Amino acid sequence: MMVRFEEDEYIAVAIFDAGNRIQTMEAMDEIFSYLDEDMKLLIFTTIQKLYYLSDEGYEELQKTVEIYKADLEVDGE
């Protein structure tokens, strides 16, 4: 199954990446109740896409996520 991520979903994965697909979904789930409605929708759809993504697919996703992580690090300086 091909899962397509939007730019904001890549950013969410970059922020919450915990090393693997399951741990990343769990990290997102932990903060879910603290979010506003817009962020809840973003995190919900991202978790849903990660759920349907295979572990191998997550490894492929990491290639793009690393770009967003680098951007976040530069912006955070």
All heavy atoms as a GROMACS GRO file, in nm:
protein
  638
    1MET      N    1   0.085  -0.119   0.000
    1MET     CA    2   0.000   0.000   0.000
    1MET      C    3   0.088   0.124   0.000
    1MET      O    4   0.176   0.138   0.083
    1MET     CB    5  -0.090  -0.001   0.123
    1MET     CG    6  -0.172   0.123   0.139
    1MET     SD    7  -0.274   0.114   0.287
    1MET     CE    8  -0.392   0.237   0.247
    2MET      N    9   0.064   0.214  -0.092
    2MET     CA   10   0.139   0.338  -0.102
    2MET      C   11   0.075   0.442  -0.010
    2MET      O   12  -0.044   0.468  -0.020
    2MET     CB   13   0.138   0.388  -0.247
    2MET     CG   14   0.210   0.515  -0.267
    2MET     SD   15   0.385   0.488  -0.243
    2MET     CE   16   0.450   0.636  -0.311
    3VAL      N   17   0.153   0.495   0.082
    3VAL     CA   18   0.104   0.597   0.175
    3VAL      C   19   0.173   0.728   0.141
    3VAL      O   20   0.296   0.735   0.137
    3VAL     CB   21   0.134   0.557   0.321
    3VAL    CG1   22   0.082   0.661   0.416
    3VAL    CG2   23   0.073   0.420   0.353
    4ARG      N   24   0.094   0.831   0.115
    4ARG     CA   25   0.149   0.962   0.079
    4ARG      C   26   0.137   1.056   0.199
    4ARG      O   27   0.030   1.069   0.257
    4ARG     CB   28   0.076   1.021  -0.040
    4ARG     CG   29   0.097   0.943  -0.166
    4ARG     CD   30   0.033   1.016  -0.285
    4ARG     NE   31   0.037   0.933  -0.402
    4ARG     CZ   32   0.134   0.939  -0.492
    4ARG    NH1   33   0.233   1.022  -0.477
    4ARG    NH2   34   0.131   0.860  -0.598
    5PHE      N   35   0.247   1.120   0.230
    5PHE     CA   36   0.251   1.214   0.340
    5PHE      C   37   0.254   1.356   0.287
    5PHE      O   38   0.318   1.385   0.186
    5PHE     CB   39   0.375   1.189   0.427
    5PHE     CG   40   0.364   1.068   0.513
    5PHE    CD1   41   0.385   0.941   0.460
    5PHE    CD2   42   0.332   1.079   0.647
    5PHE    CE1   43   0.375   0.829   0.539
    5PHE    CE2   44   0.322   0.967   0.727
    5PHE     CZ   45   0.342   0.841   0.674
    6GLU      N   46   0.186   1.446   0.357
    6GLU     CA   47   0.188   1.588   0.328
    6GLU      C   48   0.308   1.649   0.401
    6GLU      O   49   0.361   1.589   0.495
    6GLU     CB   50   0.058   1.655   0.375
    6GLU     CG   51  -0.068   1.598   0.313
    6GLU     CD   52  -0.078   1.626   0.164
    6GLU    OE1   53  -0.031   1.732   0.120
    6GLU    OE2   54  -0.134   1.541   0.093
    7GLU      N   55   0.346   1.769   0.361
    7GLU     CA   56   0.463   1.833   0.421
    7GLU      C   57   0.449   1.848   0.572
    7GLU      O   58   0.543   1.819   0.647
    7GLU     CB   59   0.487   1.970   0.358
    7GLU     CG   60   0.613   2.036   0.412
    7GLU     CD   61   0.647   2.166   0.342
    7GLU    OE1   62   0.556   2.236   0.296
    7GLU    OE2   63   0.767   2.196   0.336
    8ASP      N   64   0.333   1.890   0.621
    8ASP     CA   65   0.315   1.906   0.764
    8ASP      C   66   0.322   1.772   0.838
    8ASP      O   67   0.364   1.766   0.954
    8ASP     CB   68   0.186   1.981   0.798
    8ASP     CG   69   0.062   1.922   0.734
    8ASP    OD1   70   0.073   1.830   0.652
    8ASP    OD2   71  -0.049   1.971   0.767
    9GLU      N   72   0.287   1.664   0.772
    9GLU     CA   73   0.298   1.531   0.833
    9GLU      C   74   0.444   1.488   0.840
    9GLU      O   75   0.486   1.426   0.940
    9GLU     CB   76   0.214   1.430   0.755
    9GLU     CG   77   0.066   1.460   0.765
    9GLU     CD   78  -0.020   1.385   0.664
    9GLU    OE1   79   0.030   1.346   0.557
    9GLU    OE2   80  -0.138   1.365   0.694
   10TYR      N   81   0.523   1.521   0.739
   10TYR     CA   82   0.667   1.495   0.746
   10TYR      C   83   0.728   1.569   0.865
   10TYR      O   84   0.812   1.515   0.938
   10TYR     CB   85   0.739   1.539   0.618
   10TYR     CG   86   0.725   1.446   0.501
   10TYR    CD1   87   0.668   1.492   0.382
   10TYR    CD2   88   0.773   1.316   0.506
   10TYR    CE1   89   0.657   1.408   0.272
   10TYR    CE2   90   0.761   1.232   0.396
   10TYR     CZ   91   0.703   1.278   0.280
   10TYR     OH   92   0.693   1.196   0.171
   11ILE      N   93   0.688   1.693   0.882
   11ILE     CA   94   0.740   1.773   0.994
   11ILE      C   95   0.700   1.710   1.127
   11ILE      O   96   0.782   1.701   1.219
   11ILE     CB   97   0.691   1.919   0.984
   11ILE    CG1   98   0.753   1.985   0.860
   11ILE    CG2   99   0.725   1.997   1.110
   11ILE    CD1  100   0.691   2.119   0.822
   12ALA      N  101   0.576   1.665   1.138
   12ALA     CA  102   0.531   1.600   1.262
   12ALA      C  103   0.614   1.475   1.290
   12ALA      O  104   0.656   1.452   1.404
   12ALA     CB  105   0.382   1.565   1.253
   13VAL      N  106   0.640   1.396   1.188
   13VAL     CA  107   0.723   1.276   1.207
   13VAL      C  108   0.864   1.316   1.247
   13VAL      O  109   0.923   1.256   1.337
   13VAL     CB  110   0.724   1.187   1.080
   13VAL    CG1  111   0.823   1.072   1.096
   13VAL    CG2  112   0.585   1.132   1.052
   14ALA      N  113   0.916   1.422   1.187
   14ALA     CA  114   1.051   1.468   1.221
   14ALA      C  115   1.058   1.511   1.367
   14ALA      O  116   1.156   1.481   1.437
   14ALA     CB  117   1.092   1.584   1.130
   15ILE      N  118   0.956   1.576   1.416
   15ILE     CA  119   0.954   1.623   1.554
   15ILE      C  120   0.943   1.506   1.652
   15ILE      O  121   1.011   1.503   1.754
   15ILE     CB  122   0.838   1.723   1.576
   15ILE    CG1  123   0.866   1.852   1.498
   15ILE    CG2  124   0.815   1.750   1.724
   15ILE    CD1  125   0.748   1.946   1.490
   16PHE      N  126   0.858   1.410   1.622
   16PHE     CA  127   0.829   1.302   1.716
   16PHE      C  128   0.902   1.172   1.689
   16PHE      O  129   0.881   1.073   1.760
   16PHE     CB  130   0.678   1.276   1.720
   16PHE     CG  131   0.601   1.390   1.779
   16PHE    CD1  132   0.535   1.481   1.698
   16PHE    CD2  133   0.598   1.410   1.916
   16PHE    CE1  134   0.467   1.589   1.751
   16PHE    CE2  135   0.529   1.517   1.972
   16PHE     CZ  136   0.464   1.606   1.888
   17ASP      N  137   0.988   1.170   1.587
   17ASP     CA  138   1.059   1.047   1.551
   17ASP      C  139   1.129   0.988   1.673
   17ASP      O  140   1.208   1.054   1.740
   17ASP     CB  141   1.160   1.074   1.441
   17ASP     CG  142   1.236   0.949   1.402
   17ASP    OD1  143   1.172   0.843   1.387
   17ASP    OD2  144   1.360   0.957   1.386
   18ALA      N  145   1.097   0.863   1.701
   18ALA     CA  146   1.154   0.794   1.816
   18ALA      C  147   1.236   0.672   1.773
   18ALA      O  148   1.261   0.583   1.852
   18ALA     CB  149   1.042   0.752   1.911
   19GLY      N  150   1.273   0.669   1.646
   19GLY     CA  151   1.359   0.563   1.599
   19GLY      C  152   1.291   0.456   1.517
   19GLY      O  153   1.353   0.394   1.433
   20ASN      N  154   1.162   0.432   1.545
   20ASN     CA  155   1.088   0.336   1.463
   20ASN      C  156   0.942   0.379   1.455
   20ASN      O  157   0.898   0.469   1.527
   20ASN     CB  158   1.104   0.192   1.513
   20ASN     CG  159   1.038   0.166   1.646
   20ASN    OD1  160   0.923   0.202   1.668
   20ASN    ND2  161   1.112   0.103   1.737
   21ARG      N  162   0.870   0.314   1.370
   21ARG     CA  163   0.731   0.351   1.341
   21ARG      C  164   0.642   0.345   1.465
   21ARG      O  165   0.569   0.440   1.495
   21ARG     CB  166   0.679   0.257   1.231
   21ARG     CG  167   0.542   0.285   1.179
   21ARG     CD  168   0.509   0.190   1.066
   21ARG     NE  169   0.508   0.051   1.106
   21ARG     CZ  170   0.403  -0.012   1.158
   21ARG    NH1  171   0.289   0.050   1.172
   21ARG    NH2  172   0.411  -0.139   1.192
   22ILE      N  173   0.648   0.235   1.538
   22ILE     CA  174   0.560   0.216   1.654
   22ILE      C  175   0.591   0.318   1.763
   22ILE      O  176   0.500   0.381   1.819
   22ILE     CB  177   0.573   0.072   1.710
   22ILE    CG1  178   0.533  -0.032   1.604
   22ILE    CG2  179   0.492   0.055   1.838
   22ILE    CD1  180   0.390  -0.023   1.556
   23GLN      N  181   0.717   0.337   1.795
   23GLN     CA  182   0.754   0.433   1.900
   23GLN      C  183   0.720   0.576   1.861
   23GLN      O  184   0.682   0.656   1.946
   23GLN     CB  185   0.903   0.420   1.933
   23GLN     CG  186   0.936   0.291   2.004
   23GLN     CD  187   1.086   0.274   2.027
   23GLN    OE1  188   1.168   0.332   1.956
   23GLN    NE2  189   1.121   0.195   2.126
   24THR      N  190   0.730   0.607   1.733
   24THR     CA  191   0.693   0.740   1.686
   24THR      C  192   0.542   0.762   1.701
   24THR      O  193   0.498   0.867   1.749
   24THR     CB  194   0.738   0.761   1.540
   24THR    OG1  195   0.880   0.745   1.534
   24THR    CG2  196   0.699   0.898   1.488
   25MET      N  197   0.463   0.662   1.666
   25MET     CA  198   0.318   0.673   1.685
   25MET      C  199   0.284   0.689   1.832
   25MET      O  200   0.198   0.769   1.869
   25MET     CB  201   0.246   0.549   1.627
   25MET     CG  202   0.246   0.544   1.477
   25MET     SD  203   0.140   0.414   1.408
   25MET     CE  204   0.215   0.266   1.473
   26GLU      N  205   0.353   0.615   1.920
   26GLU     CA  206   0.329   0.625   2.063
   26GLU      C  207   0.366   0.762   2.117
   26GLU      O  208   0.295   0.819   2.200
   26GLU     CB  209   0.406   0.516   2.138
   26GLU     CG  210   0.350   0.378   2.115
   26GLU     CD  211   0.436   0.265   2.172
   26GLU    OE1  212   0.551   0.291   2.215
   26GLU    OE2  213   0.387   0.151   2.172
   27ALA      N  214   0.476   0.820   2.068
   27ALA     CA  215   0.518   0.953   2.110
   27ALA      C  216   0.412   1.057   2.070
   27ALA      O  217   0.381   1.148   2.148
   27ALA     CB  218   0.654   0.988   2.050
   28MET      N  219   0.358   1.043   1.951
   28MET     CA  220   0.253   1.135   1.907
   28MET      C  221   0.126   1.116   1.990
   28MET      O  222   0.061   1.214   2.029
   28MET     CB  223   0.219   1.111   1.760
   28MET     CG  224   0.327   1.154   1.665
   28MET     SD  225   0.279   1.115   1.495
   28MET     CE  226   0.410   1.195   1.406
   29ASP      N  227   0.093   0.993   2.021
   29ASP     CA  228  -0.027   0.964   2.098
   29ASP      C  229  -0.019   1.021   2.240
   29ASP      O  230  -0.118   1.066   2.295
   29ASP     CB  231  -0.050   0.813   2.102
   29ASP     CG  232  -0.184   0.777   2.160
   29ASP    OD1  233  -0.286   0.831   2.112
   29ASP    OD2  234  -0.187   0.694   2.254
   30GLU      N  235   0.101   1.022   2.297
   30GLU     CA  236   0.119   1.072   2.433
   30GLU      C  237   0.083   1.219   2.448
   30GLU      O  238   0.036   1.261   2.554
   30GLU     CB  239   0.263   1.050   2.479
   30GLU     CG  240   0.296   0.907   2.510
   30GLU     CD  241   0.442   0.886   2.548
   30GLU    OE1  242   0.512   0.986   2.579
   30GLU    OE2  243   0.486   0.771   2.550
   31ILE      N  244   0.105   1.300   2.346
   31ILE     CA  245   0.078   1.443   2.356
   31ILE      C  246  -0.058   1.482   2.297
   31ILE      O  247  -0.100   1.596   2.306
   31ILE     CB  248   0.191   1.526   2.288
   31ILE    CG1  249   0.210   1.488   2.140
   31ILE    CG2  250   0.320   1.510   2.362
   31ILE    CD1  251   0.129   1.568   2.047
   32PHE      N  252  -0.127   1.385   2.240
   32PHE     CA  253  -0.250   1.412   2.166
   32PHE      C  254  -0.351   1.494   2.247
   32PHE      O  255  -0.408   1.591   2.196
   32PHE     CB  256  -0.313   1.280   2.120
   32PHE     CG  257  -0.426   1.297   2.023
   32PHE    CD1  258  -0.401   1.321   1.890
   32PHE    CD2  259  -0.557   1.292   2.066
   32PHE    CE1  260  -0.505   1.338   1.799
   32PHE    CE2  261  -0.661   1.309   1.976
   32PHE     CZ  262  -0.635   1.332   1.843
   33SER      N  263  -0.375   1.459   2.371
   33SER     CA  264  -0.479   1.526   2.450
   33SER      C  265  -0.444   1.671   2.484
   33SER      O  266  -0.531   1.749   2.523
   33SER     CB  267  -0.508   1.448   2.578
   33SER     OG  268  -0.392   1.446   2.660
   34TYR      N  269  -0.319   1.711   2.466
   34TYR     CA  270  -0.276   1.847   2.497
   34TYR      C  271  -0.287   1.942   2.378
   34TYR      O  272  -0.262   2.061   2.392
   34TYR     CB  273  -0.130   1.847   2.545
   34TYR     CG  274  -0.110   1.765   2.670
   34TYR    CD1  275  -0.056   1.638   2.662
   34TYR    CD2  276  -0.149   1.813   2.795
   34TYR    CE1  277  -0.038   1.561   2.776
   34TYR    CE2  278  -0.132   1.738   2.908
   34TYR     CZ  279  -0.077   1.611   2.899
   34TYR     OH  280  -0.059   1.535   3.012
   35LEU      N  281  -0.324   1.891   2.263
   35LEU     CA  282  -0.323   1.969   2.140
   35LEU      C  283  -0.455   2.039   2.113
   35LEU      O  284  -0.561   1.994   2.159
   35LEU     CB  285  -0.290   1.878   2.022
   35LEU     CG  286  -0.158   1.801   2.030
   35LEU    CD1  287  -0.147   1.704   1.915
   35LEU    CD2  288  -0.041   1.898   2.032
   36ASP      N  289  -0.450   2.147   2.032
   36ASP     CA  290  -0.573   2.210   1.986
   36ASP      C  291  -0.631   2.124   1.873
   36ASP      O  292  -0.569   2.030   1.826
   36ASP     CB  293  -0.551   2.355   1.944
   36ASP     CG  294  -0.461   2.370   1.821
   36ASP    OD1  295  -0.450   2.276   1.740
   36ASP    OD2  296  -0.403   2.479   1.804
   37GLU      N  297  -0.749   2.159   1.830
   37GLU     CA  298  -0.822   2.076   1.732
   37GLU      C  299  -0.746   2.060   1.600
   37GLU      O  300  -0.744   1.952   1.541
   37GLU     CB  301  -0.962   2.131   1.708
   37GLU     CG  302  -1.054   2.119   1.829
   37GLU     CD  303  -1.063   1.977   1.883
   37GLU    OE1  304  -1.088   1.883   1.803
   37GLU    OE2  305  -1.047   1.958   2.004
   38ASP      N  306  -0.685   2.168   1.551
   38ASP     CA  307  -0.611   2.159   1.424
   38ASP      C  308  -0.493   2.064   1.436
   38ASP      O  309  -0.468   1.983   1.346
   38ASP     CB  310  -0.562   2.297   1.380
   38ASP     CG  311  -0.675   2.388   1.334
   38ASP    OD1  312  -0.781   2.335   1.295
   38ASP    OD2  313  -0.657   2.511   1.339
   39MET      N  314  -0.420   2.076   1.546
   39MET     CA  315  -0.304   1.989   1.566
   39MET      C  316  -0.348   1.844   1.590
   39MET      O  317  -0.282   1.751   1.546
   39MET     CB  318  -0.218   2.038   1.682
   39MET     CG  319  -0.142   2.166   1.649
   39MET     SD  320  -0.035   2.152   1.504
   39MET     CE  321   0.085   2.034   1.561
   40LYS      N  322  -0.460   1.826   1.658
   40LYS     CA  323  -0.512   1.690   1.678
   40LYS      C  324  -0.541   1.624   1.544
   40LYS      O  325  -0.509   1.507   1.525
   40LYS     CB  326  -0.639   1.692   1.763
   40LYS     CG  327  -0.613   1.707   1.910
   40LYS     CD  328  -0.742   1.700   1.989
   40LYS     CE  329  -0.712   1.711   2.137
   40LYS     NZ  330  -0.832   1.705   2.220
   41LEU      N  331  -0.599   1.699   1.453
   41LEU     CA  332  -0.629   1.644   1.321
   41LEU      C  333  -0.500   1.605   1.249
   41LEU      O  334  -0.491   1.496   1.192
   41LEU     CB  335  -0.710   1.743   1.237
   41LEU     CG  336  -0.747   1.696   1.097
   41LEU    CD1  337  -0.832   1.570   1.103
   41LEU    CD2  338  -0.819   1.806   1.022
   42LEU      N  339  -0.400   1.692   1.253
   42LEU     CA  340  -0.272   1.662   1.190
   42LEU      C  341  -0.208   1.537   1.251
   42LEU      O  342  -0.167   1.446   1.178
   42LEU     CB  343  -0.175   1.780   1.205
   42LEU     CG  344  -0.030   1.753   1.167
   42LEU    CD1  345  -0.017   1.717   1.020
   42LEU    CD2  346   0.057   1.871   1.204
   43ILE      N  347  -0.203   1.530   1.382
   43ILE     CA  348  -0.140   1.415   1.448
   43ILE      C  349  -0.222   1.289   1.423
   43ILE      O  350  -0.165   1.182   1.398
   43ILE     CB  351  -0.121   1.442   1.598
   43ILE    CG1  352  -0.022   1.559   1.618
   43ILE    CG2  353  -0.074   1.317   1.672
   43ILE    CD1  354   0.116   1.538   1.559
   44PHE      N  355  -0.353   1.299   1.426
   44PHE     CA  356  -0.439   1.183   1.400
   44PHE      C  357  -0.414   1.126   1.261
   44PHE      O  358  -0.394   1.006   1.244
   44PHE     CB  359  -0.586   1.220   1.417
   44PHE     CG  360  -0.679   1.108   1.382
   44PHE    CD1  361  -0.702   1.006   1.472
   44PHE    CD2  362  -0.744   1.105   1.259
   44PHE    CE1  363  -0.787   0.900   1.440
   44PHE    CE2  364  -0.828   1.001   1.226
   44PHE     CZ  365  -0.850   0.898   1.316
   45THR      N  366  -0.412   1.214   1.160
   45THR     CA  367  -0.392   1.164   1.023
   45THR      C  368  -0.250   1.109   1.005
   45THR      O  369  -0.231   1.011   0.934
   45THR     CB  370  -0.420   1.273   0.917
   45THR    OG1  371  -0.334   1.385   0.939
   45THR    CG2  372  -0.564   1.317   0.920
   46THR      N  373  -0.154   1.169   1.073
   46THR     CA  374  -0.016   1.120   1.063
   46THR      C  375  -0.004   0.982   1.128
   46THR      O  376   0.056   0.891   1.070
   46THR     CB  377   0.082   1.220   1.127
   46THR    OG1  378   0.064   1.348   1.068
   46THR    CG2  379   0.226   1.175   1.107
   47ILE      N  380  -0.061   0.966   1.246
   47ILE     CA  381  -0.060   0.835   1.313
   47ILE      C  382  -0.129   0.731   1.225
   47ILE      O  383  -0.081   0.619   1.210
   47ILE     CB  384  -0.126   0.841   1.452
   47ILE    CG1  385  -0.038   0.920   1.549
   47ILE    CG2  386  -0.153   0.701   1.507
   47ILE    CD1  387  -0.103   0.949   1.684
   48GLN      N  388  -0.241   0.769   1.168
   48GLN     CA  389  -0.316   0.677   1.082
   48GLN      C  390  -0.230   0.632   0.963
   48GLN      O  391  -0.226   0.513   0.930
   48GLN     CB  392  -0.443   0.746   1.035
   48GLN     CG  393  -0.548   0.656   0.980
   48GLN     CD  394  -0.677   0.730   0.956
   48GLN    OE1  395  -0.677   0.849   0.918
   48GLN    NE2  396  -0.788   0.664   0.976
   49LYS      N  397  -0.160   0.724   0.901
   49LYS     CA  398  -0.075   0.689   0.788
   49LYS      C  399   0.042   0.602   0.833
   49LYS      O  400   0.079   0.506   0.764
   49LYS     CB  401  -0.025   0.815   0.717
   49LYS     CG  402  -0.136   0.884   0.640
   49LYS     CD  403  -0.087   1.009   0.572
   49LYS     CE  404  -0.200   1.076   0.495
   49LYS     NZ  405  -0.154   1.195   0.423
   50LEU      N  406   0.100   0.633   0.948
   50LEU     CA  407   0.209   0.551   0.999
   50LEU      C  408   0.162   0.410   1.030
   50LEU      O  409   0.235   0.313   1.011
   50LEU     CB  410   0.271   0.615   1.124
   50LEU     CG  411   0.352   0.741   1.102
   50LEU    CD1  412   0.389   0.804   1.236
   50LEU    CD2  413   0.477   0.712   1.020
   51TYR      N  414   0.038   0.397   1.078
   51TYR     CA  415  -0.018   0.266   1.108
   51TYR      C  416  -0.022   0.177   0.984
   51TYR      O  417   0.009   0.058   0.990
   51TYR     CB  418  -0.159   0.283   1.166
   51TYR     CG  419  -0.228   0.153   1.196
   51TYR    CD1  420  -0.201   0.084   1.313
   51TYR    CD2  421  -0.320   0.099   1.106
   51TYR    CE1  422  -0.265  -0.037   1.341
   51TYR    CE2  423  -0.383  -0.021   1.133
   51TYR     CZ  424  -0.355  -0.089   1.250
   51TYR     OH  425  -0.417  -0.208   1.276
   52TYR      N  426  -0.060   0.236   0.872
   52TYR     CA  427  -0.070   0.159   0.748
   52TYR      C  428   0.062   0.144   0.674
   52TYR      O  429   0.071   0.067   0.579
   52TYR     CB  430  -0.175   0.221   0.655
   52TYR     CG  431  -0.315   0.198   0.706
   52TYR    CD1  432  -0.388   0.301   0.762
   52TYR    CD2  433  -0.372   0.071   0.700
   52TYR    CE1  434  -0.516   0.278   0.812
   52TYR    CE2  435  -0.499   0.048   0.748
   52TYR     CZ  436  -0.571   0.152   0.804
   52TYR     OH  437  -0.696   0.129   0.852
   53LEU      N  438   0.163   0.213   0.720
   53LEU     CA  439   0.295   0.205   0.658
   53LEU      C  440   0.369   0.083   0.715
   53LEU      O  441   0.360   0.055   0.836
   53LEU     CB  442   0.372   0.333   0.692
   53LEU     CG  443   0.499   0.362   0.616
   53LEU    CD1  444   0.469   0.387   0.469
   53LEU    CD2  445   0.568   0.484   0.676
   54SER      N  446   0.440   0.013   0.633
   54SER     CA  447   0.520  -0.100   0.682
   54SER      C  448   0.646  -0.046   0.750
   54SER      O  449   0.682   0.071   0.736
   54SER     CB  450   0.560  -0.191   0.566
   54SER     OG  451   0.648  -0.122   0.479
   55ASP      N  452   0.713  -0.133   0.825
   55ASP     CA  453   0.840  -0.093   0.887
   55ASP      C  454   0.942  -0.056   0.780
   55ASP      O  455   1.019   0.039   0.796
   55ASP     CB  456   0.894  -0.204   0.976
   55ASP     CG  457   0.809  -0.223   1.102
   55ASP    OD1  458   0.741  -0.126   1.144
   55ASP    OD2  459   0.810  -0.333   1.158
   56GLU      N  460   0.941  -0.128   0.669
   56GLU     CA  461   1.030  -0.096   0.558
   56GLU      C  462   0.994   0.040   0.497
   56GLU      O  463   1.081   0.117   0.459
   56GLU     CB  464   1.027  -0.204   0.450
   56GLU     CG  465   1.080  -0.339   0.494
   56GLU     CD  466   0.980  -0.420   0.578
   56GLU    OE1  467   0.857  -0.391   0.578
   56GLU    OE2  468   1.026  -0.513   0.647
   57GLY      N  469   0.865   0.066   0.489
   57GLY     CA  470   0.819   0.195   0.439
   57GLY      C  471   0.862   0.308   0.530
   57GLY      O  472   0.896   0.417   0.484
   58TYR      N  473   0.863   0.281   0.662
   58TYR     CA  474   0.909   0.383   0.757
   58TYR      C  475   1.057   0.413   0.736
   58TYR      O  476   1.099   0.529   0.743
   58TYR     CB  477   0.883   0.338   0.901
   58TYR     CG  478   0.910   0.448   1.001
   58TYR    CD1  479   0.816   0.548   1.022
   58TYR    CD2  480   1.028   0.452   1.073
   58TYR    CE1  481   0.839   0.650   1.113
   58TYR    CE2  482   1.052   0.553   1.164
   58TYR     CZ  483   0.957   0.652   1.184
   58TYR     OH  484   0.981   0.753   1.273
   59GLU      N  485   1.134   0.310   0.708
   59GLU     CA  486   1.276   0.331   0.681
   59GLU      C  487   1.294   0.420   0.558
   59GLU      O  488   1.382   0.507   0.555
   59GLU     CB  489   1.348   0.198   0.663
   59GLU     CG  490   1.360   0.119   0.792
   59GLU     CD  491   1.423  -0.017   0.772
   59GLU    OE1  492   1.491  -0.039   0.669
   59GLU    OE2  493   1.404  -0.103   0.860
   60GLU      N  494   1.212   0.400   0.455
   60GLU     CA  495   1.217   0.486   0.337
   60GLU      C  496   1.173   0.628   0.371
   60GLU      O  497   1.232   0.725   0.324
   60GLU     CB  498   1.128   0.429   0.226
   60GLU     CG  499   1.186   0.310   0.155
   60GLU     CD  500   1.313   0.346   0.078
   60GLU    OE1  501   1.314   0.449   0.006
   60GLU    OE2  502   1.411   0.272   0.091
   61LEU      N  503   1.070   0.639   0.452
   61LEU     CA  504   1.018   0.769   0.494
   61LEU      C  505   1.127   0.848   0.567
   61LEU      O  506   1.135   0.970   0.554
   61LEU     CB  507   0.897   0.748   0.585
   61LEU     CG  508   0.831   0.871   0.644
   61LEU    CD1  509   0.752   0.945   0.537
   61LEU    CD2  510   0.740   0.834   0.760
   62GLN      N  511   1.211   0.778   0.641
   62GLN     CA  512   1.318   0.842   0.717
   62GLN      C  513   1.411   0.926   0.629
   62GLN      O  514   1.463   1.027   0.675
   62GLN     CB  515   1.401   0.737   0.792
   62GLN     CG  516   1.330   0.678   0.911
   62GLN     CD  517   1.301   0.782   1.015
   62GLN    OE1  518   1.196   0.844   1.014
   62GLN    NE2  519   1.394   0.804   1.103
   63LYS      N  520   1.429   0.887   0.506
   63LYS     CA  521   1.516   0.963   0.416
   63LYS      C  522   1.464   1.105   0.399
   63LYS      O  523   1.541   1.201   0.400
   63LYS     CB  524   1.527   0.893   0.280
   63LYS     CG  525   1.597   0.758   0.287
   63LYS     CD  526   1.592   0.686   0.155
   63LYS     CE  527   1.652   0.547   0.167
   63LYS     NZ  528   1.636   0.470   0.044
   64THR      N  529   1.334   1.119   0.382
   64THR     CA  530   1.274   1.252   0.370
   64THR      C  531   1.266   1.321   0.504
   64THR      O  532   1.291   1.441   0.515
   64THR     CB  533   1.134   1.241   0.306
   64THR    OG1  534   1.144   1.174   0.181
   64THR    CG2  535   1.071   1.377   0.287
   65VAL      N  536   1.233   1.246   0.608
   65VAL     CA  537   1.221   1.303   0.742
   65VAL      C  538   1.354   1.364   0.787
   65VAL      O  539   1.356   1.469   0.852
   65VAL     CB  540   1.171   1.196   0.842
   65VAL    CG1  541   1.186   1.241   0.986
   65VAL    CG2  542   1.025   1.162   0.812
   66GLU      N  543   1.464   1.303   0.751
   66GLU     CA  544   1.596   1.356   0.789
   66GLU      C  545   1.618   1.496   0.732
   66GLU      O  546   1.681   1.580   0.796
   66GLU     CB  547   1.708   1.262   0.744
   66GLU     CG  548   1.713   1.132   0.823
   66GLU     CD  549   1.733   1.152   0.972
   66GLU    OE1  550   1.811   1.241   1.012
   66GLU    OE2  551   1.669   1.080   1.050
   67ILE      N  552   1.566   1.523   0.615
   67ILE     CA  553   1.576   1.657   0.555
   67ILE      C  554   1.500   1.757   0.642
   67ILE      O  555   1.550   1.866   0.671
   67ILE     CB  556   1.522   1.657   0.410
   67ILE    CG1  557   1.609   1.567   0.322
   67ILE    CG2  558   1.511   1.799   0.355
   67ILE    CD1  559   1.549   1.535   0.188
   68TYR      N  560   1.380   1.719   0.684
   68TYR     CA  561   1.301   1.807   0.769
   68TYR      C  562   1.365   1.825   0.906
   68TYR      O  563   1.362   1.934   0.963
   68TYR     CB  564   1.157   1.755   0.782
   68TYR     CG  565   1.076   1.782   0.658
   68TYR    CD1  566   1.064   1.685   0.560
   68TYR    CD2  567   1.013   1.904   0.639
   68TYR    CE1  568   0.991   1.710   0.444
   68TYR    CE2  569   0.940   1.930   0.524
   68TYR     CZ  570   0.930   1.833   0.427
   68TYR     OH  571   0.858   1.858   0.313
   69LYS      N  572   1.426   1.721   0.959
   69LYS     CA  573   1.497   1.733   1.086
   69LYS      C  574   1.611   1.834   1.074
   69LYS      O  575   1.631   1.916   1.164
   69LYS     CB  576   1.554   1.598   1.130
   69LYS     CG  577   1.454   1.506   1.191
   69LYS     CD  578   1.526   1.380   1.239
   69LYS     CE  579   1.433   1.282   1.300
   69LYS     NZ  580   1.504   1.161   1.346
   70ALA      N  581   1.684   1.828   0.967
   70ALA     CA  582   1.794   1.922   0.945
   70ALA      C  583   1.741   2.064   0.938
   70ALA      O  584   1.801   2.156   0.994
   70ALA     CB  585   1.871   1.885   0.818
   71ASP      N  586   1.628   2.084   0.870
   71ASP     CA  587   1.567   2.216   0.861
   71ASP      C  588   1.523   2.265   0.999
   71ASP      O  589   1.538   2.382   1.033
   71ASP     CB  590   1.448   2.216   0.767
   71ASP     CG  591   1.486   2.209   0.621
   71ASP    OD1  592   1.605   2.230   0.590
   71ASP    OD2  593   1.397   2.181   0.538
   72LEU      N  594   1.466   2.175   1.080
   72LEU     CA  595   1.423   2.212   1.214
   72LEU      C  596   1.541   2.253   1.301
   72LEU      O  597   1.532   2.346   1.380
   72LEU     CB  598   1.347   2.097   1.280
   72LEU     CG  599   1.210   2.064   1.222
   72LEU    CD1  600   1.156   1.935   1.282
   72LEU    CD2  601   1.113   2.178   1.243
   73GLU      N  602   1.652   2.184   1.286
   73GLU     CA  603   1.773   2.216   1.363
   73GLU      C  604   1.827   2.352   1.324
   73GLU      O  605   1.867   2.431   1.409
   73GLU     CB  606   1.880   2.109   1.345
   73GLU     CG  607   1.843   1.978   1.412
   73GLU     CD  608   1.940   1.866   1.379
   73GLU    OE1  609   2.045   1.892   1.317
   73GLU    OE2  610   1.910   1.752   1.418
   74VAL      N  611   1.827   2.383   1.196
   74VAL     CA  612   1.876   2.514   1.149
   74VAL      C  613   1.783   2.625   1.200
   74VAL      O  614   1.828   2.728   1.249
   74VAL     CB  615   1.884   2.517   0.995
   74VAL    CG1  616   1.906   2.658   0.945
   74VAL    CG2  617   1.993   2.425   0.947
   75ASP      N  618   1.652   2.602   1.192
   75ASP     CA  619   1.555   2.702   1.238
   75ASP      C  620   1.564   2.723   1.389
   75ASP      O  621   1.538   2.832   1.438
   75ASP     CB  622   1.412   2.662   1.201
   75ASP     CG  623   1.386   2.668   1.052
   75ASP    OD1  624   1.467   2.732   0.980
   75ASP    OD2  625   1.288   2.608   1.005
   76GLY      N  626   1.601   2.621   1.462
   76GLY     CA  627   1.608   2.628   1.607
   76GLY      C  628   1.733   2.693   1.661
   76GLY      O  629   1.745   2.718   1.780
   77GLU      N  630   1.828   2.725   1.577
   77GLU     CA  631   1.953   2.787   1.623
   77GLU      C  632   1.933   2.931   1.664
   77GLU      O  633   1.853   3.004   1.622
   77GLU     CB  634   2.060   2.780   1.514
   77GLU     CG  635   2.105   2.641   1.491
   77GLU     CD  636   2.216   2.633   1.386
   77GLU    OE1  637   2.241   2.732   1.314
   77GLU    OE2  638   2.275   2.526   1.374
   0.00000   0.00000   0.00000
